[in-house]
Amino acid sequence: LRVVLFALCSSTEQAAEHFRNPPRRIRRWLRRFQAFQDEHPELSEGKYLSLEAEEKLAEWVLTQREQQLPVNEETLFQKATKIGRSLEGGFQISYEWAVRFMLRHHLSTHTRRGVSHPLPKEIQGNAGAFIEFVQRQIHTQELPLSMIAAVDEISLFLDAEVLGSDERKENALQTVGNGEPWCELVVTVLADGSVLPALLISRGHLPSPAAVPKSILLESKEDGCGDDEIMELWAAMVWRKHTECRAGGGGGGGGGGGASKGMLVLDCHRTHLSEEVLAVLSAAGTLPAVIPAGCSSRAQPLDVCVKRSLKNFLHKKWKERAKELTDSDSSALLQLLLGWLGEALEILGNCPELIRKSFLLASVLPAPAGNSASPRRNGDEQEELIAAMEERMRIAKSGESSPEFPENEEEEEEEEEADPEILQRLFEGESEVESFYGFEEADLELMEG
């Protein structure tokens, strides 16, 4: 159960490395737990938290991930214990509860059907209101597809200690973490299927790389950049240039003529847009459409397919080269990263139909007349979209491919099928599996401090 929880919170590969278990075995456990939960819905009723409290916890998980902050055993249990403090009779938490909670609320990082899964009730309402607002604005303002953009960041964390180890180099590069990231990548796609130049911001003063791909704008900052600075750089270097081209190349910050009127879809953690960013957007007649907290899996076109595939592509490239890296020279590592990003962005640029489909599945663009797709159908289409993108990027066999908990069916089964009674005892908390019984008040105060 602890291994399964780790895989649900992070990834199969990280769980395999942490617990020294084959990824194939963990994927098999994931599928069996999911199937067992589907077959025994009576065990899905919360035994520890009320439905309302679980919804709050699910909201927290979603917003943590939007900020690329880690959700793991410790942070999940800490938050659950804080929410359960006021419950009469106290609050007891265990791994079997945590696994059921993650599966019940579709919070696995493996999910490839995010647009079809129900969100917590309050978040679901916010997502509906946001989608209605966006579609109304696009219709009433008659916005051109080339001026409807989605922008988001991917933070890259480089662990120097892990990089210096002999056996763990493959895990030195991550896309979630605490502290300051090594690089920040800002990706922008348009509803017409185009990809704008990506902005890459690296920490420290680095020599100019010998060759920076045309699809990337590189900036280096000694102490990194805050969110405000990142968006200011992006607005000045990417969006202003795009709107000026749309307005006929005129100066004056993009004019504000009809040709450059547009919309920018971005997550709520960019609501602290600085005056400089707002000035660029205003001059270009661009409306910032801010996605409510926790709704990105449903309403951010980049979350439908592109970010996931791009992250997996970078992880795959890193793992292929990790063992060859003999030092942690930032300049050399940056040059490698630039090459991989250039390759990935070239592939993305050749997939306009997949990017357009992402805007449709995120409901930023209304479905074609007469096509009222069901959540199930949207989920099917998202799975197909991710598989198509991974095939283009040649990562479909990298171990994290479809379906939700994948496995190479050609490989011989190593273990016998799990006894359903054993799984039932696990889910009912009657096994001897180690359980976690919450934090003491002093521990909580220390963590909060």
Secondary structure, 3 states (H helix, E strand, C coil): CHHHHHHHHCCHHHHHHHHCCCHHHHHHHHHHHHHHHHHCHHHHCCCCCCHHHHHHHHHHHHHHHHCCCCCCHHHHHHHHHHHHCCCCCCCCCCHHHHHHHHHHCCCCCCCCCCCCCCCCHHHHHHHHHHHHHHHHHHHHHCCCHHHEEEEEEEEEEECHHHHCCCCCHHHCEECCCCCCCCEEEEEEEECCCCECCEEEEEECCCCCCCCCCCCEEEEEECCCCCHHHHHHHHHHHHHHHHHHHHCCCCCCCCCCCHHHCEEEEEEHHHCCCCHHHHHHHHHCCEEEEEECCCCHHHHCHHHHHHHHHHHHHHHHHHHHHHHHCCCCCHHHHHHHHHHHHHHHHHHHHCCHHHHHHHHHHCCCCCCCCCCCCCHHHHHHHHHHHHHHHHHHCCCCCCCCCCCCCCCCCCCCCCCCCCCHHHHHHHHCCCCCCCCCCCCCHHHHHHHHC
